[in-house]
Amino acid sequence: MGRKPRFYISLILVTAFAAVSAYSDSVHVISQGETLYSLARHYGVSLDELLNKNNISDPSGLSVGTRLIIPGSDEIPSDGASSELYTVQKGDTYYGIARKYNIDVDALLSMNSRNSSMVLSVGETLMVGRSIVKPREQNNKPAAVTVRNVPWWPVAGYMQPLDGKLEGVAIEADPLSYVHAVAGGNVVWTGPYRGFGHVVLVDSNGYIYLYGGNEDLFVNVGQTVAAGSRIGRLGSSGPDGGKQDMIFSVFREGVPISPEEAPRG
């Protein structure tokens, strides 16, 4: 592969990373039947990221009601608010933290499921309030349209433009749907990418096709794929029992173009 295509691939990955990095951390309260693995898969982060972010060394000790910080999640709680978080520093006390954020000590203890006898540890994270987040604008977003599978789209489902900085579309598909290449070409990159599950990049005559949201991949770097061939598979339903989002973007010389206008076949 020449130096120029390598540059474009790097540019595409940097663009995707920037889009994910723009997301802020959020908090998830563990419900009955949820596991760290299912939550990591649902939020599109790796299990290691989830463990490291929450300083968890023994996952078996988690219980229903435990608050987890989800790194880089774009999900917003249904009440339209996001949790404000504080990392405990040396010398901190419950009273000092409560005064700093202008909240009652009892409220601080309650929102963190604690009592005053529990010792603070440097580096742990506390919820210190709830800040109202403006809901995403829905009126300006085109309604989802139903799309069919190859030769035009990687999966069948309901398609909408992506939110955020990454241009492309998200196709809401049935769990365990196979993802197909819409254009033949060479696989130039594969791997997990935070927020996008497992990703495949296929170079087809200078167009780079990005297929994200996979749980399993069936291709390797250097492999030639034909239009219509299976390159991956989406995961099973998340903890909310919903469908899976397949991410599809197309680039030409490192610049995103409309997926609808990209060549097929």
Secondary structure, DSSP 4 states (H G I P E B T S, - for coil): --HHHHHHHHHHHHHHHHHHHTSPPEEEE--TT--HHHHHHHHT--HHHHHHHTT-S-GGG--TT-EEEETT-----TTSEEEEEEE--TT--HHHHHHHTT--HHHHHHHTT--TTSPP-TT-EEEEEEEE-PPPP-TTSPPPEEE--TTT-SS-EEEEEPPSSS-SEEEEE-TTPEEE-SS-EEEEEEEE-TTS-EEEEEEETTEEEEEEEEEEE---TT-EE-TT-EEEEE----TT---EEEEEEEEETTEEE-GGGS---
